[in-house]
Amino acid sequence: MSDPSDSIDLPGQLQALTRRLTQSNPELYRHVALYLQVLRQALPQQVRQACFHLATQVHPQRYTELPVEGRRLLHGQIQELVGRCCSLLTVEQLVILAAQISRERQRRDRHDREQLLEELTWEGESGGGEPESLPPGSVQIAFAPPLAGGSFLWGALGHGEAHPPDTNEGERDDEDDVRPHDRDDDREDDSHDDPDDGRDDPDEEPPEGSEEDSLWQAGRLPDDPERVLRWMDGMELALARRLRNLSHAINVELLRGGVSRSLLPVSLLDAVLAGQLETMAAPANLMRLPLPFPGARGPQAQTLAVLLRPTDLELEEPRLRTCRRRLQQHRQEVRRMAQQFRRLQRRLRIHQAEQLWLQDIRPPSIPSD
């Protein structure tokens, strides 16, 4: 049994740790808001520099052959895309997008589980009739096909970014980003004005009282250190998604303007961001990929496209690096709180279990006459 002194005021220690975390949450909010403010200020120049390199260093002939009106239209469209993205780079808008990404993951996980269950319960073409009685030791060969590779393989890989790329999802996210001149100015890009837009069933809602509901409540941060870490991770994913959408929209405009001749799919951008594809050295905010042409002679074919990543932006902007350093320091502090929180919770559960055990083995008292 544990030392009785370990149980002294464990609930009080947990409450004190929760108060300490709650008091630090406004500082975390300020750090994130300041990071996004600096990013909004630095993003236009970083995009211009990346597009400048593509147009003048990679495809100078194509750019010089464009008419004056075409060049002006290209610059105007890129500037409009960047402005729209900057208007969505706020804490509140990223919280909405992070909640949407979380729901997307839940739907994918639920779909994978249902598909795996269907494959496991498949009864074959016989319709599930009564099996014939066989002598002991006999081997029966079933006609059911093996588990399909999709859901079983990806489900076994766990719950991360390792899900197979969903091309429909990428098209949904970027449909509003790549056509700014065909839409109303008051519509948002990948948030679609409705954070629940894009669900498989429009009437489907997250389970009432689920963890995700409280994690992404607008205007407040969680009061559990582990959930605060999840909140920070979700915001990073939302920021990467927003920058990826902007990158794809810019590449579309470069293709429309005649500067580029090819367009990389969104799933390929996601694979690069997830580290699933190896890229070649390229200037900041650009991605260089080798093109696998078998049997080709001469230098290897390559393609260059815009890909905005927080690491590249921070490398080019010292103020962003300073903001990132503050966020990392805050994350380390929250991680230490989470470790202490788990230890206190475990000690409290052990103490409660010991008290129940002693209570259960105590002999019943005999009432006196």
Legacy VTK file of the C-alpha trace (Angstrom):
# vtk DataFile Version 3.0
C-alpha trace
ASCII
DATASET POLYDATA
POINTS 369 float
0.000 0.000 0.000
1.097 3.573 -0.562
2.178 5.877 2.205
-0.871 7.506 3.829
0.955 10.832 3.737
0.781 10.690 -0.086
-2.975 11.225 0.058
-2.786 14.465 2.005
-4.825 17.080 0.117
-4.412 15.496 -3.312
-7.650 17.133 -4.559
-6.326 20.455 -3.325
-3.076 19.985 -5.214
-5.008 19.179 -8.379
-7.148 22.274 -7.951
-4.068 24.412 -7.390
-2.487 23.068 -10.559
-5.701 23.744 -12.484
-5.784 27.322 -11.173
-2.172 27.789 -12.210
-2.952 26.552 -15.702
-6.045 28.744 -15.964
-3.995 31.770 -14.968
-1.428 31.002 -17.693
-4.012 30.509 -20.445
-4.411 34.253 -21.194
-0.647 34.449 -21.717
-0.828 31.540 -24.178
-3.643 33.271 -26.027
-1.536 36.436 -26.284
1.445 34.454 -27.601
-0.669 32.828 -30.323
-2.363 36.124 -31.233
0.997 37.902 -31.466
2.425 35.145 -33.654
-0.516 35.451 -36.041
-0.253 39.240 -36.052
3.404 39.106 -37.093
2.553 36.419 -39.646
-0.126 38.625 -41.207
2.418 41.418 -41.522
5.168 39.235 -43.020
3.094 36.997 -45.292
2.529 39.410 -48.237
6.247 40.078 -48.668
7.129 36.385 -48.349
4.563 35.445 -51.005
5.812 38.177 -53.330
9.389 36.937 -52.933
8.434 33.342 -53.712
6.392 34.331 -56.782
9.172 36.695 -57.889
11.649 33.806 -57.875
9.317 31.589 -59.877
8.510 34.249 -62.475
11.978 35.761 -62.955
14.457 33.009 -62.109
12.624 29.822 -63.115
10.257 30.894 -65.915
11.542 34.318 -67.097
10.572 33.793 -70.734
6.986 32.911 -69.919
6.622 35.951 -67.682
8.090 38.377 -70.248
5.741 37.042 -72.922
2.663 37.881 -70.849
0.748 41.030 -71.848
0.737 43.989 -69.495
-2.897 43.431 -68.565
-2.222 39.755 -67.863
0.644 40.591 -65.509
-1.462 43.150 -63.666
-4.322 40.700 -63.319
-1.953 38.025 -61.973
-0.524 40.354 -59.329
-3.992 41.531 -58.359
-5.328 38.001 -57.946
-2.349 36.915 -55.813
-2.650 40.038 -53.672
-6.359 39.372 -53.169
-5.700 35.757 -52.158
-3.086 36.809 -49.619
-5.381 39.488 -48.202
-8.235 37.034 -47.801
-5.943 34.525 -46.101
-4.597 37.175 -43.729
-8.140 38.069 -42.706
-8.574 34.423 -41.634
-5.287 34.203 -39.718
-6.816 34.983 -36.334
-7.186 32.886 -33.225
-10.949 32.710 -33.585
-10.867 31.645 -37.239
-8.167 29.026 -36.611
-10.232 27.597 -33.740
-13.143 27.129 -36.159
-10.888 25.437 -38.699
-9.236 23.267 -36.036
-12.672 22.066 -34.919
-13.529 21.245 -38.532
-10.292 19.264 -38.969
-11.031 17.377 -35.754
-14.476 16.426 -37.029
-12.970 15.297 -40.324
-10.642 12.963 -38.456
-13.482 11.596 -36.377
-15.499 10.876 -39.522
-12.546 9.132 -41.175
-11.870 7.049 -38.072
-15.548 6.130 -37.754
-15.733 5.204 -41.439
-12.584 3.057 -41.154
-13.966 1.241 -38.110
-17.312 0.596 -39.799
-15.648 -0.666 -42.967
-13.329 -2.925 -40.998
-16.293 -4.298 -39.046
-18.165 -5.014 -42.278
-15.166 -6.880 -43.654
-14.764 -8.911 -40.479
-18.442 -9.889 -40.449
-18.674 -10.722 -44.165
-20.351 -14.081 -44.515
-19.507 -14.865 -48.125
-21.777 -15.668 -51.011
-23.497 -18.560 -49.214
-25.766 -16.154 -47.311
-24.699 -17.338 -43.871
-26.407 -20.749 -43.905
-25.805 -23.425 -41.327
-22.277 -24.865 -41.609
-22.009 -28.509 -42.439
-20.853 -30.819 -39.690
-17.275 -31.932 -40.315
-15.191 -34.651 -38.678
-12.884 -33.480 -35.885
-9.640 -32.040 -37.169
-11.044 -31.084 -40.577
-10.088 -27.839 -42.270
-12.802 -25.737 -43.885
-11.868 -23.282 -46.646
-14.036 -20.163 -46.644
-14.995 -18.355 -49.817
-14.860 -14.915 -48.207
-12.181 -12.611 -49.660
-9.361 -11.388 -47.410
-9.605 -8.066 -45.648
-9.447 -5.199 -48.091
-6.174 -3.351 -47.926
-7.632 0.103 -47.376
-9.375 0.271 -44.029
-7.454 -2.553 -42.381
-4.028 -1.184 -43.278
-4.722 2.435 -42.482
-6.602 1.557 -39.327
-3.625 -0.431 -38.094
-1.345 2.549 -38.565
-3.100 4.486 -35.828
-4.810 7.845 -35.523
-2.531 10.391 -37.061
-1.828 12.045 -40.369
-1.163 8.558 -41.748
-4.650 8.264 -43.215
-4.749 7.893 -46.978
-5.150 11.229 -48.729
-8.766 12.183 -49.374
-8.867 13.943 -52.709
-12.456 15.059 -52.243
-11.521 16.676 -48.975
-8.769 18.702 -50.624
-11.115 19.822 -53.360
-13.656 20.924 -50.749
-11.066 22.911 -48.825
-9.676 24.734 -51.839
-12.786 25.219 -53.938
-13.338 28.656 -52.457
-9.644 29.604 -52.315
-8.781 29.214 -55.963
-11.695 31.181 -57.440
-11.795 34.518 -55.583
-13.211 36.430 -58.554
-16.195 34.080 -58.935
-17.433 34.397 -55.387
-18.974 36.913 -53.032
-16.403 38.866 -51.049
-18.093 38.092 -47.760
-17.592 34.314 -48.083
-14.735 32.586 -46.272
-12.377 30.186 -47.993
-12.067 26.722 -46.517
-14.336 27.371 -43.557
-17.317 27.898 -45.929
-18.987 30.342 -43.492
-20.322 27.305 -41.616
-17.756 25.395 -39.557
-19.845 22.258 -39.981
-19.889 22.518 -43.779
-18.434 19.517 -45.564
-19.902 16.839 -43.312
-21.084 13.672 -44.925
-24.526 14.263 -43.436
-25.582 17.913 -42.997
-27.754 16.953 -40.038
-24.994 15.002 -38.333
-23.657 16.656 -35.197
-20.825 15.659 -32.894
-22.001 13.628 -29.911
-23.496 15.873 -27.280
-21.098 16.542 -24.440
-18.144 15.025 -26.317
-14.607 16.026 -25.486
-14.163 17.882 -28.758
-17.104 20.168 -27.990
-15.435 21.624 -24.911
-11.945 21.578 -26.462
-12.898 24.015 -29.225
-15.344 26.244 -27.406
-14.925 29.770 -28.703
-13.407 32.281 -26.326
-11.902 29.899 -23.782
-9.038 27.456 -23.432
-9.236 24.079 -21.678
-8.484 23.808 -17.968
-6.658 20.483 -18.333
-2.939 20.659 -19.307
-3.151 17.648 -21.614
-6.110 19.198 -23.420
-4.214 22.490 -23.705
-1.435 20.593 -25.504
-4.055 19.130 -27.838
-5.422 22.633 -28.387
-1.982 23.882 -29.380
-1.479 20.926 -31.734
-4.866 21.571 -33.324
-3.998 25.222 -33.894
-0.743 24.204 -35.592
-2.668 21.869 -37.892
-5.169 24.599 -38.694
-2.381 27.066 -39.499
-0.666 24.544 -41.777
-3.997 23.853 -43.512
-4.628 27.580 -44.046
-1.169 28.120 -45.534
-1.524 25.005 -47.684
-4.816 26.298 -49.073
-3.200 29.633 -49.896
-0.258 27.874 -51.571
-2.565 25.822 -53.762
-4.627 28.885 -54.700
-1.480 30.805 -55.684
-0.271 27.891 -57.794
-3.643 27.850 -59.553
-3.348 31.554 -60.354
0.205 31.084 -61.651
-1.125 28.344 -63.914
-3.993 30.513 -65.126
-1.649 33.420 -65.715
0.673 31.337 -67.867
3.706 31.412 -65.583
3.434 27.731 -64.674
2.514 24.864 -66.951
1.599 22.261 -64.319
-0.381 22.112 -61.072
0.455 19.802 -58.199
-2.596 18.220 -56.520
-3.469 19.083 -52.953
-2.784 15.507 -51.844
0.812 15.893 -53.027
1.235 19.092 -51.022
-0.119 17.276 -47.969
2.321 14.419 -48.520
5.231 16.856 -48.603
4.024 18.610 -45.452
3.672 15.235 -43.711
7.225 14.277 -44.678
6.052 11.395 -46.869
7.852 12.742 -49.955
11.468 13.786 -50.178
11.989 17.172 -51.806
15.033 18.831 -53.314
16.713 21.992 -52.114
14.678 25.079 -52.970
14.367 28.723 -51.900
12.164 29.557 -48.939
8.423 29.006 -49.409
9.014 27.012 -52.601
8.961 23.252 -53.133
11.100 21.454 -55.701
10.120 17.912 -56.644
11.867 15.542 -59.048
9.649 14.106 -61.760
10.102 10.341 -62.173
10.376 9.865 -65.933
11.762 6.344 -66.506
14.390 6.030 -69.187
14.826 9.784 -69.601
18.307 10.961 -70.517
19.944 14.164 -69.521
19.226 16.205 -66.356
16.381 15.021 -64.199
13.090 16.808 -64.760
11.890 18.911 -61.853
8.858 20.951 -60.896
8.787 23.981 -58.647
5.706 25.245 -56.840
4.759 27.582 -54.008
4.411 25.875 -50.627
4.139 28.145 -47.609
5.325 26.507 -44.399
5.689 28.002 -40.914
9.319 26.837 -40.734
10.270 28.711 -43.907
8.352 31.801 -42.853
10.049 31.799 -39.463
13.437 31.309 -41.090
12.911 34.455 -43.173
11.288 36.575 -40.445
13.210 37.050 -37.145
10.130 38.347 -35.319
8.306 35.115 -36.083
11.207 33.144 -34.640
10.942 35.156 -31.434
7.205 34.445 -31.202
7.817 30.757 -31.896
10.398 30.598 -29.136
7.875 31.983 -26.651
5.300 29.440 -27.761
7.803 26.614 -27.349
8.693 27.790 -23.850
5.020 27.913 -22.928
4.499 24.435 -24.374
7.327 23.080 -22.236
5.756 24.586 -19.131
2.347 23.110 -19.977
3.977 19.735 -20.633
5.521 19.803 -17.157
2.107 20.656 -15.733
0.601 17.724 -17.629
3.168 15.306 -16.207
2.510 16.557 -12.679
-1.254 16.421 -13.306
-1.055 12.765 -14.377
1.031 11.846 -11.306
-1.420 13.520 -8.942
-4.402 11.896 -10.631
-2.795 8.464 -10.407
-1.949 8.911 -6.716
-5.524 10.040 -6.034
-6.983 7.020 -7.834
-4.649 4.688 -5.942
-5.669 6.248 -2.644
-9.359 5.968 -3.485
-8.958 2.321 -4.526
-7.101 1.517 -1.278
-9.812 3.147 0.808
-12.487 1.149 -0.993
-10.470 -2.068 -0.528
-10.114 -1.484 3.214
-13.786 -0.663 3.453
-14.758 -3.849 1.591
-12.667 -6.185 3.755
-13.729 -4.603 7.038
-15.910 -7.042 8.961
-19.492 -5.907 9.387
-20.250 -4.390 12.744
-22.549 -6.398 15.026
-25.384 -4.221 16.317
-25.616 -4.173 20.081
-28.869 -5.084 21.740
LINES 1 370
369 0 1 2 3 4 5 6 7 8 9 10 11 12 13 14 15 16 17 18 19 20 21 22 23 24 25 26 27 28 29 30 31 32 33 34 35 36 37 38 39 40 41 42 43 44 45 46 47 48 49 50 51 52 53 54 55 56 57 58 59 60 61 62 63 64 65 66 67 68 69 70 71 72 73 74 75 76 77 78 79 80 81 82 83 84 85 86 87 88 89 90 91 92 93 94 95 96 97 98 99 100 101 102 103 104 105 106 107 108 109 110 111 112 113 114 115 116 117 118 119 120 121 122 123 124 125 126 127 128 129 130 131 132 133 134 135 136 137 138 139 140 141 142 143 144 145 146 147 148 149 150 151 152 153 154 155 156 157 158 159 160 161 162 163 164 165 166 167 168 169 170 171 172 173 174 175 176 177 178 179 180 181 182 183 184 185 186 187 188 189 190 191 192 193 194 195 196 197 198 199 200 201 202 203 204 205 206 207 208 209 210 211 212 213 214 215 216 217 218 219 220 221 222 223 224 225 226 227 228 229 230 231 232 233 234 235 236 237 238 239 240 241 242 243 244 245 246 247 248 249 250 251 252 253 254 255 256 257 258 259 260 261 262 263 264 265 266 267 268 269 270 271 272 273 274 275 276 277 278 279 280 281 282 283 284 285 286 287 288 289 290 291 292 293 294 295 296 297 298 299 300 301 302 303 304 305 306 307 308 309 310 311 312 313 314 315 316 317 318 319 320 321 322 323 324 325 326 327 328 329 330 331 332 333 334 335 336 337 338 339 340 341 342 343 344 345 346 347 348 349 350 351 352 353 354 355 356 357 358 359 360 361 362 363 364 365 366 367 368
